[in-house]
Amino acid sequence: MPFVPATQAPSPCTELAWCLAFAGGKLLLPAGADGLLPHRWATFEGLSMSRHYLGRLDGLDCWAVGVADVPNGWQAVPLRAAMMQFTEPLMSLAGRAAQVMEWDRAHRFCGVCGTPTELHVHDRARVCPSCKQVAYPRVSPAMMALVWRGRQLLLARAPHFAPGMHSALAGFVESGESLEDCVRREVAEEVGVQVDKLRYYGSQSWPFPHSLMVAFTAQWVGGEIVPQPDEIESAGWFDIDALPAIPPRFSISGHLIRDTVERLRGRSD
């Protein structure tokens, strides 16, 4: 059964539930267990500082929970490490929960007048009772561009990547900018080349902390690679049969690169 999102908990709630609990920004998993399984809500009932209803997965209620301390029998795991061991539906749910908890943490006070905010009665929002400013969960769109020419892909690595890892180019969309404009600008800024024939590939919610990655392929039309200082550690053209280490399919970049390789292998020109 697919995930069905919702903001209002039904009555009655399911006895077992998916509880995505966080302490200090890390996801809580049962100590010694292999992943996360549904469990009774009472596990966190006495510890809960905040909780938000997310919807239902496989017919069970889903909750995002914030606690101050790690309860006995549980361990705090970095979100990325936890998500990499989950199935796709649970990975998406964990990402959703993390973003909801970050929004709740960051908007406890009104950004306009400083008054403590309150939860909206019906929507996923926090409202200022004084000036009525409404704060919804933030989504930051970011483009990803995999540049190709012939049988080559332009891959780059940032300083924070794992050793040897290369990936597609990426950057945040600026105010007033379309996704297509962002692709062309970011590619030119990060590696100094020009692209055309943009093709939409897909998107992925990326909860680090609240990005929406929108992926494209783009054909190189001119320019030599000049890495942007402080942003790109190295960049180059790689034949599709001689790629460096690339991200796993956990991220959309891993899918984008592998699927583009298969597409280029099938070209007749």
Secondary structure, DSSP 8 states (H G I E B T S, - for coil): ---EE-SS--SS--SEEEEEEEETTEEEEETT-SS---EETHHHHTTEEEEEEEEEETTEEEEEEEESS--TTEEEE-HHHHHTTS-HHHHHHHHHHHHHHHHHHHTSB-TTT--B-EE-SSSS-EE-TTT--EE----EEEEEEEEEETTEEEEEE-TTS-TTB-B-EEEE--TT--HHHHHHHHHHHHH--EEEEEEEEEEEEETTTTEEEEEEEEEEEE------TTT-SEEEEEETTS--B---TTSHHHHHHHHHHHHHHT---
